Amino acid sequence: MTDQEGLEFLAKIEGQCSESQKEQRNIAFAKARRFIKSAGELGGVNQDSQPHPFQNPRRTVPNARVDIEIRKGLTFIPAKNLE
């Protein structure tokens, strides 16, 4: 998966959230986007770089988080490398 595909998938997931779900995860989504962009700048990441769940420290719902799961291989590789 390229970094661009990862960002598009994350945007799709965010778009499926209700307004209250988005509010509970606004910082978490921003952190996840930053992780994907940074991974792309590094040339991609593998399972060893599995991030912890991204959370909003001011959330009122304890389990409100955004998870990125890397199952195998190199992911979030720069899309420009495939051109």
N, C-alpha and C positions, 0 to 999 in steps of 0.2 A: 504494500500500500504506500502510495506517495504521501508526502506531507500535505499536498493540496487535497487529495482524496480524504485524508484524515480530518482536515478542517471542514470539508464539505459534509462529511458524515456527522461530525460534532454539531454543526449548524442544523442539520436535519433533526438530530435528537433534541436539541434545544428548542427547535420549532414545534416539536410534539408536546412540549411541556405547557402546562397551564401558566397563567401569569404568576400565580402564587408559587408554583414550583420554580419558575425562572428566578423569582425574587430570592427564594431560599438558596439558589445555586449560582447567583450572578457572579460572585467572586470565583467560585469553583470552575465555572465555564471559562472565565478569563485565564485562570491558572492552567487549565487543560489546553487552551489555545496556545498559550506561551510555551508549554511543554512540547507540543507538536511542532511549533515553529523552530524551537531550539534544536529539537531532534533532527529536523531537516537541515539546519545549518551545520550539524555535526556529521551529516551524511547518512543519517538513519540510526535507529537503536534496535536492540534485541531484548530478549527476556531479562537479561541481566540488568537492564535499565528500567525495569518495571516500576512505575511510579506508585506511590501511596495514593489512596483516594484523595481527590481534591475536594475541599470543603470550604464553606463560608464560615468564618469564625463567629459571625453574628446570627447564625441561623437559629430558628426556634424549633425546627423539626430535627431531632437528633440524627436521623439517618439520611438527611439531605446531603447528597454528595454526587460527584461525577467520577466515574472510574474509567481508566483506560487499561485494557487488558491486552497484553502482547503474548500471544500463544506460542508462536515459533517464528524463526527467521528474522530478517531485517525489515523493519517497518518505518514509515514516515521518511522514506528516502526522498531527496529533493526531486521534484517533478522535472526540473530543468535538466537533470542528469539523464532523463529518458528521451529527451528530444534529439 
